[in-house]
Amino acid sequence: MINHFTVLGVKASAKEDEIKKAYKRLSNKYHPDKLLSASDEERQQAAVQLQRVKQAYDVLSDKKLRNAFIKDFNNVIVTDPNAAMCELWDQLYP
């Protein structure tokens, strides 16, 4: 399960304006128009990251979706810690 707070780089207690600022900052960073001198592979990675940022913002900016996400995230049981750490590493360092 992707932690949307981590994707945006905000705390779970973040207010709406903090979430919006993080979204704008990251969407500018990963936007294809900002990566004119990047290679095709870098653009593909940025597109994937931009999609994650958009999904995280969509969830965290909607109060109902945010509350449901927090409830589901708190109920996650990690059965394989090594796999969970690998997934986390891949999210942080694509």
C-alpha positions as CSV (number, residue, x, y, z in Angstrom):
1,M,0.0,0.0,0.0
2,I,1.4,3.4,-1.0
3,N,1.6,5.9,1.8
4,H,0.3,9.1,0.2
5,F,1.7,11.3,2.9
6,T,5.2,10.0,2.0
7,V,4.6,10.6,-1.7
8,L,3.8,14.2,-1.0
9,G,6.4,14.5,1.7
10,V,4.0,15.8,4.3
11,K,3.1,14.6,7.8
12,A,-0.2,12.8,8.5
13,S,-1.3,15.9,10.4
14,A,-0.7,18.2,7.4
15,K,-3.4,20.8,6.7
16,E,-5.0,21.3,3.3
17,D,-2.7,24.2,2.4
18,E,0.4,22.2,3.2
19,I,-0.9,19.3,1.0
20,K,-1.7,21.7,-1.8
21,K,1.8,23.4,-1.6
22,A,3.5,20.0,-1.7
23,Y,1.4,18.9,-4.7
24,K,2.2,22.1,-6.6
25,R,5.9,21.8,-5.9
26,L,6.1,18.1,-6.9
27,S,3.9,18.5,-9.9
28,N,6.2,21.3,-11.2
29,K,9.2,19.2,-10.5
30,Y,8.0,16.1,-12.4
31,H,6.0,17.9,-15.2
32,P,7.1,16.9,-18.7
33,D,7.4,20.5,-19.8
34,K,10.0,21.0,-17.1
35,L,12.1,18.1,-18.3
36,L,13.0,19.2,-21.8
37,S,16.7,18.2,-21.6
38,A,16.0,14.9,-19.8
39,S,16.4,11.5,-21.4
40,D,13.4,9.4,-22.4
41,E,14.0,7.1,-19.4
42,E,14.0,10.1,-17.0
43,R,10.8,11.4,-18.6
44,Q,9.1,8.0,-18.1
45,Q,10.2,7.9,-14.5
46,A,9.0,11.4,-13.9
47,A,5.6,10.5,-15.5
48,V,5.2,7.6,-13.1
49,Q,6.2,9.8,-10.2
50,L,3.8,12.6,-11.4
51,Q,1.0,10.0,-11.5
52,R,1.8,9.0,-7.9
53,V,1.8,12.6,-6.8
54,K,-1.6,13.3,-8.5
55,Q,-3.1,10.2,-7.0
56,A,-1.8,11.1,-3.5
57,Y,-3.2,14.6,-3.9
58,D,-6.6,13.3,-5.0
59,V,-6.9,11.1,-2.0
60,L,-5.5,13.6,0.6
61,S,-7.4,16.6,-0.6
62,D,-10.8,14.9,-0.3
63,K,-11.8,14.6,3.4
64,K,-13.7,11.4,2.9
65,L,-11.0,9.7,0.9
66,R,-8.3,10.9,3.3
67,N,-10.2,9.5,6.4
68,A,-10.8,6.2,4.6
69,F,-7.1,6.0,3.6
70,I,-5.9,6.7,7.1
71,K,-8.3,4.1,8.5
72,D,-7.1,1.5,5.9
73,F,-3.5,2.4,6.4
74,N,-3.7,2.0,10.1
75,N,-5.2,-1.5,9.7
76,V,-2.5,-2.8,7.4
77,I,-0.7,-5.9,8.8
78,V,2.8,-6.4,7.4
79,T,3.3,-10.1,6.9
80,D,6.7,-9.8,5.2
81,P,8.7,-6.9,6.6
82,N,11.5,-7.5,4.0
83,A,9.1,-7.1,1.1
84,A,7.6,-4.0,2.8
85,M,11.0,-2.4,3.2
86,C,11.9,-3.2,-0.5
87,E,8.6,-1.5,-1.6
88,L,9.3,1.5,0.6
89,W,12.9,1.8,-0.8
90,D,11.6,1.6,-4.4
91,Q,9.1,4.3,-3.7
92,L,11.7,6.6,-2.2
93,Y,14.4,5.9,-4.7
94,P,12.8,5.0,-8.1
